[in-house]
Amino acid sequence: MEKAERRATMEPTSGRTGRSPGHAPAIVVLIATLVLTGCAGDAPSALDPAGYGARRVEGLWWLLFWISVAVFAEVLLLLGWALLFRRGERTKVRRGDPVRFVAVAGAGIPLIILVTVYGLGLRELAALGDGPDDSATTVDVTGHKWWWEVRYAGRFGATANEIHIPVGERVRVRLRTADVLHSFWVPELMPKTDLIAGETTETWLHAERSGSYRGQCAEYCGLQHAHMGLRVVAQPRAEFDAWLAKLDAPAPEPRTEAQRLGQVAFTQGTCAACHTVRGTTANGTVGPDLSDVGARWSLGAGTLPNDPGHLGGWIANAQVSKPGNAMPPQPVPAAQLPNLITYLESLR
């Protein structure tokens, strides 16, 4: 009697059923996170192809996906059959039945699937390796920590973190690295290609329609790997030729007094030691060529929007926005900084 009373006093009286209600919010948050992960507006997807190379990859991806779905469904059906219909079955199984089943379902069918997928993969690799001919536009891209240097064969000038290509044409891209390993990836146009120290690797780009396509370094390369983005701008041939001609032209001359003072601050200050502006005395090669910096899509390879406010903060101390990058804080006097920003914004 005393033991029964002791057990009664130890039993919970709150009416809980043993399930912890505290887990429900965590599960909801987890599901919501997984669902919203793919909702980033600027996130490129290989399943939204805009070029021949990415379209081949998309086709192979969907083939593998539906094969996986079919195999998964088959396994579930066999498992359900084993649990529901074979349970309690008393008939004697013939000795050869299990062996035959394992040979067909466990070896034969997987072998057919794997050989088929392997053959299709080789076909896609051959198609992706069929690059442009020798007369195609050639772009030389060099990976730095953490930005992309872009030059065009036969052209003197350079740009950074932005590649222009003509729509409907295959463009050869030669890849090198100036330091560590990087990987060049524009998901909507082409699968990734690694940049290997001491070697030149090649890929190509093809866009079916005009537009701007986000790219990214796909090989972990250090502290600011996530802030090593680029843009591929596909445009009609006439617009591309006009843009390309600017690479050999001097940067725009100052048109206002503020721009003139800003050019003086740039060429006579610390900026000119690391950067180039074509047509001026600034010919540094440590950092990106800034001859068209005012027209670029971002600052710091996708780190910040390219507007006067962020540009001023980047000049004053780029380490705040992109710690570890090669640009130290610049000792630009406060009175000169607005003019310097105005001048750089005019370089288009």
N, C-alpha and C positions, 0 to 999 in steps of 0.2 A: 504493500500500500504506500509506503514511504517512497519507494522507487518510482511508482506511477506519478505521485505528486511532484517529485523532483523533475521528471521528464516534462510534465505539464508546465512547470514554471520556466523551463528552458526553451519551450517552443515559442516562435515569434507569434505575436498577436496582431501584426499589422496587416495581415491578409495578403502578403506578397506571394507570388506564385513561383519564385525562384529566378525569374528573368530580371536582369538589371535594366531598368528604364534609362539609366545613364548612357547606355551604349547607343540608343536610337539617334540622338543628335549627332554623334560622331559618325555613324553610318550615313546619315543624310548629308553631312558636310563632305564626306569622302566621295559619295556618288555625284554631288553637285560639282566638286572639283574636277572629277574625271570628265564630266559632261562639258564643262566650261573651258577645259584645257584647249580645245580646238577652236575656240571662238575668237581668238585674237585677230583683229582686223588686218594687221600687217603681216601675218604669218603666211609664208608661201607654202604651197602643197604640191607634192609630186602627182597628186590625183587631180590637179587642175592644170593639165598640160597646155602650153602655148607654143610648143615647138615639136619638131619631128622626134628628137631624141627622148624628150620627156614622154611623148605619146607612146613610144615603144615600151618604156619602163612601166607606164600605167597599164598597158595591156597585159604585160607579164604579171604585174601585181594582182590584178583582178583574177587572172587565171589561177594563181597560187591561192588566192583567197577562197574561191569557190571550190577548189580541190580540197582545201582544209575543211570547209563547211561540210562537204560530202563525206569525208573521212570521219569527221566528228559525229555526224548524224548516224553513220553506219555503226560506229562503236556504241552509241547510245541505244540503238535498236537491238543490237546483239546482246547488250547488257540487260535490257529490259526483257528480251526473250528468255535469257538464261534465268532471270529472277522470277518471272511470272509463269512461264509455261513449262520450264524444265523442273521447277521446284516440285518435289513430291512425285515425279514421274517414276514409275516402277519398271518400265520396260527395260529389257537388257540391251545395252548399247553394243553394237558390233565393234570388234577390235579395230578395224580399219577406219571407222568414221572420224574419230578425233584426229588421226594423223592426216587424213585427207583434208579435213577442214583447216588445220593449221598450215598445211602446205599451200592451199589455195588462198585463204584469207590472210595468213600471216607472212607468206613469202611471195607468192605469185602476184597478187594484186599490188602490194607495195613495190615490187620490182618494176612492174609495168608503169606505175605512177612516177617513180623516181627516174627511170630511163626517159620517159616522155618529158618530164620537167627539165632534165639535164639537156636533152636535145633542143628544147625550146630556148633554154638559157643560152646555149651556144649560138643559136640563130640570132638572138637579140644582141649578143656581144659582137657578132660579125656586123650586124646592121649599125651599131653604135660606133664601130671602128671604121666605117666607111665615111671618112671625113671629106672636107672640101678639096678641090684641085689646087694646083700651084698658083693660079691666078687670083685666088680668093683673098679678101682682106685679112691681114694677120695682125693680131694684137699680142703684145708681150706684157704679161702680168707678173709682177714680182711681189711676193708676200713679205711684209715686214711686221714686226711687233709694234702696233697692231693696226695695220692699214695696208691698202693695196696700191701699188704704183702701176700706172697704166700708160703704156706707150704703143704707138702704131708704127709698124715697119715702114721705113722711108720717111718718117716725120721726125722733126727735131724736138718738138715740144712734148709735154707729158701732162697727165691729169692724175687724179687720185680717187679711188673708191667709186668710180663711175665708168662704165664701159658703154659706148655707143656702137650700135650695129645696124646695118640696113635690114629692113623687113624682107623676109622671103629668101634670104641668101645665107649660105653657110659661111661662118667666119672662123678661121683658125685661131686658137688661143694657145700660146706657148707660156708655160708656167715655170717659174723659178722661185726659190726662196732666198732671202738675204740673211736668214738667221736659223730659226728652228723649223720643224715640220709644220706645214699648214695643209689645208685641203680646200679646193675651190669648188663651190656647190651653188648652182642656181636651180632649185628644184623644179620650177615650171618650164625650164628649158633643157636641162641636161643633168645626168647623174654626176656625182662628185668625182674629182680627180685630185690625187695627192700631189703636193709640192715637196720634192725630196732634195735634201741638201746635196749640192754638187751635181745635180742632174737637171735636165730640161724635159719636162713631161708635156704632153699635148692633149688638148680636147678641142671641141668645136661647139659653137652656139648657132642655133637657128630659131628664129621667131616667126610664127605664122601671122601675127598681127601686131600692130603698133601698141606700145605700152611700156610700162616700167616694171621690171621684175627684180624682186629682192633676192640677193645672194648672201652667203655667209661662209665663214671659215668653218669647216666641219671636222677639223682635227684639233684636239685640245692643245693649245700653244702657250698657255700661261695665264697670268692674272686677268688680262682683259680679252680673253678669247671670245667671250660673248659679245664684246663690242668691236668686232672685226667684220662689219657688214659691208656690202657693196650694192650697187644698182646696175642693172643692164637696161639701157634705154634703147628700144627698137623703134626706128623711125623710117619714113620713106627715104629712098635713095638720095633724092635731091637735098633733103634736110640733113641727111648724114654727111654728104659731101661738103655742105656749107659748114657744118660743125667741125669736120675734120680739117678744113682749110685754116681754121682758127688756131690749130695747134702749132702752125709754123709762123703765125702772125704775132707781132708784139702785143702785149697787154694794152687795154685802152688807156689813153693818156688822161690825166686829171682834167676835169671840165670845170670844177669849182675851186674856190680858194681852200675850202675844207679838204677836198680831195688832194690838192697839191701839198698842203701841210702834212696830210696823212702819208703821202708818198715819201716825203722827206723823213718823217718819223720811221717809216719802214726801212728805207735804204740806209739811213745813217744810224739806226739803232741795232738791237741784237737780232731782230727778225731776219735780216739779210745774211747772217752767218749760217743759217740752216735752210732757208727757203729761197726759191727762185721766183722772180716775176719777170717774164720775158720783156726785153726792151729797156730794162733798168740795170743798175749796177748790182742788184741782188742776184746772186748766182749760187746760193748754197745748195747742197745736195743731201743734207742729212734728213730733212723733212720733206713733205710733199711740195710739188710745184704749185704755187698759189695764183698762177696767171688767170685762172677762171674761178677762183674760190667763191665769188659772189653768186655764181649760178649753180653751185653744187647742192645736192639734196640734203646734206647733213654736215655736221661738224664731228670730227673724231671718228670717222667710219661708222656712222649710225648712232653715235653716243648722244648727240644733242641736235635739236632743230637748228637750221642755219638762218638765224635772225640776229639783228644787232645786239639784243640783250645777251643772248647766249654767247655770241662772238666776243663781246667784251669780257665776259666771265672766263671764257676759254683763254683769251690772251693774258689776262691778269694771273690766272692760276689754273692751268688745265688739270693739275693733279687732283683738284676737288671733284671734278666730274669723271675723270678717268685715271685713277691712281695707278702709278707704275709706268705710264707712257713716257716717251723720251723727251717730251717738251717740259722744261722747267718753268716756274713762274717768271714772267717777263717784267723787268723794271721800267715799265712805260709810265712817264709822269701823268698824273691825272688830267692835266690840261691838254695833253696830246692824245689821250686815248680816244675821245670822240672822233677826232679827225682821222686817226688810224682806222677806226671801225668804218667810217664813211668811205675811205679809200678802198679798203678791202671789199666792201659791199659793191663798189662800182666795177670790180674786176669780173666781167661776164663775157 
